[in-house]
Amino acid sequence: MFYWIYDIPTASLAFLGSEFFVAFTWTGTLLVRPSLRIFVRRQPNDNDPVGYILSCYCVFYGLLPGLIAVAAHQNFSDSDRAVTEEAAAMNGLTATSRTIPSPTGRNSRGSSASTRGSSSRRPGRSSARA
């Protein structure tokens, strides 16, 4: 969804984000100013509209970090779930591979199946006594 944003360098992204929000603020100021002048001239208290506008900006910029935090946590949760699923799959593959006989007749530990039961033989000794 938003994975293209990770391809942008951090300094460029910070600059572009700052430019976007400054442009948004200036555009809002230029578009709202004419209608706000008519509204403010009729008001007996000039500070109320300024307080309303300031509270709107505070709500907007206050919600933004919260939404960013939620998105970061969601990405972490998705990554955690993917890692857990892959670890479970690898665990199942390892358990299954231990039960399958090797084509060479040896198990995974390297001992031969034919010499497993005979404990009297030792490597390097012959079976005939001289």
C-alpha positions as CSV (number, residue, x, y, z in Angstrom):
1,M,0.0,0.0,0.0
2,F,2.4,2.7,1.2
3,Y,5.6,0.8,0.7
4,W,6.9,3.1,-2.0
5,I,7.5,5.7,0.8
6,Y,10.4,3.5,2.1
7,D,12.3,4.1,-1.1
8,I,12.6,7.8,-0.5
9,P,15.7,8.9,1.5
10,T,14.9,10.2,5.0
11,A,16.2,13.7,4.4
12,S,14.2,14.1,1.3
13,L,11.1,12.7,2.9
14,A,11.4,15.1,5.8
15,F,11.8,18.0,3.5
16,L,8.8,16.9,1.3
17,G,6.7,16.4,4.3
18,S,7.5,19.8,5.7
19,E,6.8,21.4,2.3
20,F,3.5,19.6,2.1
21,F,2.2,20.8,5.4
22,V,3.5,24.4,4.9
23,A,1.7,24.4,1.5
24,F,-1.4,23.0,3.1
25,T,-1.4,25.7,5.8
26,W,-0.8,28.5,3.3
27,T,-3.5,27.3,0.9
28,G,-5.9,27.0,3.8
29,T,-5.1,30.5,5.0
30,L,-5.5,32.0,1.6
31,L,-8.8,30.2,0.9
32,V,-10.3,30.8,4.2
33,R,-9.2,34.4,4.8
34,P,-11.9,36.1,2.6
35,S,-14.8,34.3,4.2
36,L,-13.3,34.6,7.7
37,R,-13.0,38.4,7.4
38,I,-16.8,38.6,6.9
39,F,-17.4,36.4,9.8
40,V,-14.9,38.1,12.1
41,R,-16.2,41.6,11.4
42,R,-19.6,40.6,12.8
43,Q,-18.2,39.1,16.0
44,P,-18.1,41.2,19.1
45,N,-15.1,39.2,20.4
46,D,-12.2,38.9,17.9
47,N,-10.4,36.1,19.7
48,D,-13.0,33.4,19.4
49,P,-12.5,32.7,15.7
50,V,-8.7,32.6,16.2
51,G,-9.3,30.1,19.0
52,Y,-11.5,28.0,16.7
53,I,-8.9,27.9,14.0
54,L,-6.1,27.2,16.4
55,S,-8.1,24.3,17.9
56,C,-8.7,22.9,14.4
57,Y,-5.0,22.9,13.7
58,C,-4.2,21.4,17.0
59,V,-6.7,18.6,16.5
60,F,-5.3,17.9,13.0
61,Y,-1.7,17.9,14.0
62,G,-2.5,16.0,17.2
63,L,-4.2,13.2,15.4
64,L,-1.4,12.8,12.9
65,P,1.2,11.4,15.3
66,G,-1.4,9.0,16.7
67,L,-2.2,7.7,13.3
68,I,1.5,7.3,12.4
69,A,2.0,5.3,15.7
70,V,-0.9,3.0,14.8
71,A,0.5,2.4,11.3
72,A,3.9,1.6,12.7
73,H,2.5,-0.8,15.2
74,Q,0.4,-2.5,12.5
75,N,3.5,-2.9,10.3
76,F,5.3,-4.4,13.4
77,S,2.4,-6.8,14.0
78,D,2.4,-7.9,10.4
79,S,6.1,-8.5,10.4
80,D,5.9,-10.4,13.7
81,R,3.1,-12.6,12.4
82,A,5.1,-13.4,9.2
83,V,8.2,-14.3,11.1
84,T,6.2,-16.6,13.5
85,E,4.5,-18.4,10.5
86,E,7.9,-18.9,8.8
87,A,9.5,-20.2,12.0
88,A,6.6,-22.6,12.5
89,A,6.9,-23.8,8.9
90,M,10.6,-24.4,9.4
91,N,10.0,-26.2,12.6
92,G,7.5,-28.5,10.8
93,L,9.9,-29.0,7.9
94,T,12.7,-30.0,10.3
95,A,10.5,-32.4,12.2
96,T,9.3,-34.0,9.0
97,S,12.8,-34.3,7.5
98,R,14.0,-36.2,10.6
99,T,11.4,-38.9,10.0
100,I,12.2,-39.5,6.4
101,P,14.9,-42.1,5.8
102,S,18.0,-41.0,4.0
103,P,18.6,-42.4,0.5
104,T,22.1,-43.6,1.6
105,G,20.8,-45.7,4.5
106,R,22.2,-43.4,7.1
107,N,20.2,-41.3,9.5
108,S,20.8,-37.6,10.1
109,R,23.4,-38.2,12.8
110,G,25.7,-40.1,10.5
111,S,25.7,-43.6,12.1
112,S,24.8,-46.5,9.9
113,A,21.6,-48.5,10.5
114,S,23.5,-51.8,10.2
115,T,26.0,-51.1,13.0
116,R,23.5,-49.5,15.4
117,G,22.8,-52.7,17.4
118,S,26.4,-54.1,17.6
119,S,28.2,-52.6,20.5
120,S,31.1,-55.1,20.6
121,R,32.7,-53.7,17.4
122,R,34.9,-50.7,17.7
123,P,36.4,-48.8,14.9
124,G,40.0,-49.9,14.1
125,R,39.8,-53.4,15.6
126,S,39.3,-56.5,13.6
127,S,36.7,-59.0,14.5
128,A,39.1,-62.0,14.2
129,R,41.4,-62.7,17.2
130,A,45.0,-63.6,16.5
